[in-house]
Amino acid sequence: MATDSDLLSRSLKEVMTSHPVSIRSDALATVAVRIFHEHNIDDLIVVNSRREPVGLIDSQDLPKLKLM
């Protein structure tokens, strides 16, 4: 919002990430750690086998699991 004062009046299509990074729900947590580092992202969409979103992993969740 600091760089776009009209952000709240724009449509989601204009501001969304069109091809977000995701991970399958049956993937190992270590794969999620690698993806966070490789893509330098803070959130990772979790999808099922049909690529439907079923959850979200925040990078701050992983230290709680003692994975990072």
C-alpha atoms as one frame of an Amber mdcrd trajectory, in Angstrom:
protein
   0.000   0.000   0.000   2.981   2.279   0.493   3.716   2.221  -3.231   0.125
   2.150  -4.549  -2.307   4.537  -2.883  -5.169   3.198  -5.066  -4.583  -0.436
  -4.141  -7.864  -0.869  -2.280  -9.892   0.375  -5.234  -8.294  -2.065  -7.693
  -9.828  -5.452  -8.535  -8.277  -8.627  -7.159  -7.456  -9.737 -10.694  -5.189
  -6.705 -11.021  -3.216  -7.377  -7.843  -3.253 -11.152  -7.423  -0.416 -13.526
  -8.152  -1.610 -15.285 -11.289   0.508 -18.436 -10.860   1.214 -18.830  -7.131
   3.694 -21.374  -5.833   1.915 -24.349  -4.290   2.616 -27.706  -2.689   0.562
 -30.898  -2.557  -0.940 -31.836   0.771   0.859 -35.194   0.711   4.322 -33.609
   0.294   6.880 -33.784   3.076   7.432 -30.746   5.280  11.085 -30.674   4.215
   9.929 -30.008   0.646   8.002 -26.985   1.914  11.148 -25.678   3.614  13.088
 -26.026   0.354  10.349 -24.234  -1.614  10.311 -21.337   0.878  14.059 -20.903
   0.435  14.156 -21.395  -3.350  11.341 -18.944  -4.075  12.002 -16.537  -1.195
   8.327 -16.533  -0.215   6.485 -16.343   3.121   3.289 -18.250   2.293   2.708
 -21.471   0.418  -0.670 -22.654  -0.867  -1.453 -26.300  -0.121  -3.437 -28.107
  -2.816  -5.006 -31.558  -3.099  -4.529 -34.025  -5.964  -7.021 -32.028  -8.087
  -4.961 -28.839  -7.499  -7.762 -27.382  -5.379  -6.580 -25.208  -2.484  -7.022
 -26.911   0.876  -4.784 -24.827   3.110  -1.936 -22.416   3.547   1.466 -22.767
   5.199   3.075 -19.645   6.577   6.854 -19.707   6.882   6.419 -18.809  10.561
   4.596 -22.127  11.105   7.684 -24.222  10.361   9.887 -23.139  13.302   7.038
 -24.203  15.591   7.464 -27.701  14.136  11.241 -27.425  14.643  11.863 -27.859
  10.909  13.807 -24.627  10.446
